[in-house]
Amino acid sequence: MKKIIPILLVLTLVLTSCGSSKTGTGSADYKDVQEYNAVYSGEITTLNYLTTATTAEFSLAANFVDSLIDFDRYGVAVPCLATSWDESEDGLTWTLQIREGVKWHTYTGEEYADVTAHDWVDAAKYLLNPENESFTANIFYGVIENAEEYYNGEIDDFEQVGVKAIGDYELEYKLKENTPYFLSMLNYVCFLPANGDYLEEVGDRFGTDNEHLLYNGAYIMETFEPQTRRILVANENYWDKDNIFIERITHTFNKEAATLAPELFLRGEIDYASISSELAEEWLNDPEKKDLIRPERTGFYSYFYALNFDPQFEAQYEPDNWKKAVNNVNFRKSLFHGLDRKQAMITAEPFNPEQKLTNTVTPKNFVDFEGKDYAEFKPLKEFTDTESFNEKLALEYRDKAMEELEGKVKFPVIVYMPYNSGGTEWAKRVQVIEQQMENLLGEDYIDIQIDPKPPTNFLSEVRRSGKYAFLECNWGPDYADPETYTDPFYPGGTYNFPEFVEDYTEENGEKRYTNLVDAARAEVHDIEKRYELFAEAEAFLIEEAFIIPYGVGGGGHAASLFNPFESQYSPFGVSSARYKGQRLLAKPMTTEEFKKELEIWEKERAKALKK
């Protein structure tokens, strides 16, 4: 066995609303009463962290259940429930020492059991039961030996699956192949523990509410009243309770949360509010409000416009006609080059829209090989610094599409474009896109029909159900490897279902994109070659206009009592959602303070990454 030094993930931003230690600046003043209040508009549908893949849901779980590893505020992997770990010379066996003395508690704070290595085995067995319908089982069985075979029913002996408890406090994972990024995966929900006795006791009620859940993390959900409020209280018996500073967290439901939050912040009723682009300009020019607002940093969530190859929307929007059109590459490219992404982005970031635009699915600076950014690998590099919006090309492809589809497709093609009505910016953006694209390509060519949908269950009712033609989507990485950004488009994904495209079938019966991804996944020894192969797959997805890369998450402005430089730095997994380590400032951070803190943090991070 060879000892592994915690990986230093070369990442460039931190998400707010999570926890870690105090910054090196040292002079922050904090509120005397550390109780955090916020509002939200989209209700969760489950607390079952072993089945959900929805950020809003596993962000809560991150505060209830600890992971094997964590990430500090510089992006360095640090021990959490695993105190140390070893990797075999061939990279196929990982052995982790589990922290002793950690307890499971009920929602009332009553001790239930010790946390042991068996809890990760029991969680894996639950995850790999298809009847439980886990949305993250594929991530787990994609790397663990015999896990996929067990999930598919090809073997029925769970002892053959590569997860074992070697005693109560030693956990072993056996991988199906060397996985360079495996350590970073251990921070994701499918690698969280669960007590097997409790799973058996509550059965299918697990995670249905706060009462049917066990807690070993920093917070316990004391109250769960859907579409009313959620109250989290500090876990008094937490193993690392000295790093819990916020004692009580209250999330209040309000269907107009995005609109009302700024005013609620001004009244002192909440401690965080995202400030819309048009409101930001007003606040920045108001002497009384300008010191209440600061920038938000961009993140590694990737936003893109998806073209749906398996439309399931209502007949009035002509799904069959859309399906014929979207299978024509020239039609897709007319939309690809016809979308003015900058004009769309101005609805979210009017001050510096270029800062948030991205021309690839995988954002720049996500991972690198020996200093070379993945986005610079050919042939992906051809798109990385190339603007997709091109009026001349858009019209050329439109003319080709109309000629090829004449007599086969009804024009104008209805482009059904639903959106989440929970915020004002998305509503404005779809109107901008409708007007801009129809004006450029012609109302005799496309008819974009926008449709507001409620925020609750938006993903399940719209995207996952395929009830759209053209949709703004986003994806956040789960681990430190470009493979993570292929998941939405690989067969079994619930984004735009490219496996249903009519062309691109190769000799083995699979689509070309699937084969390109499989070839990249298979390369686990030569990381440079692996990145080249993933770059080829991503370039194909963009070149054939299956999607239109749009932007990265974050950015914009916020009024907040959080110091973003105290929070954990993790663009994947669950660390970034944790309140542990966070404190509420006595007054909001200003723009000037933000810039100063950012400069200090970047210097400190550079030193941390060299250790």
Protein Blocks (a to p, Z undefined) as FASTA:
>chain_A
ZZddddddddfbdcehiaddddfkopaccdfblcdddddfbdcfbfcfklbccfklmmmm
mmmpccfbdcdfkopacdfkbmbdcddfkopaccddddehiacddfkopafbdcdfklmm
mmmmmmmmmklopaklmmmmmmgghklmmmnopaccfklpccdcebjkbccdddfbdcfk
lmmmmmpmklcccdfklmmmnmmmgokamklccdfbfbdcfbacehibccddddfkbfkl
mlcfbfbdcddddfklmmmmmmmmmnopacbdcddfklmmmmmmpmklmmmgccddddfb
dcdddddfbdcbdfklommlmmmmmmpmklmmmmmmmpcfklmmmmmmmmlmmlmgcfbf
bdghkbccehiafklpcfklmmmmgcfbdfklmmmmmmmmmmmmgokaccdddddddddf
kbmklmmmmmmmmmmmmmmnopklbccddddddfehklmmmmmnopafbdcdddddfbdc
fklmmmmmgghiaclopmlpfghpafkopafklmmmmmmmmmmkbmmlmmmmmmmmmmmm
mmnopaccfbdeeehidddfbdfklpccdfehjllmpfghpacdfbdcdfklmmmmmmmm
mmmmmmmmmZZ
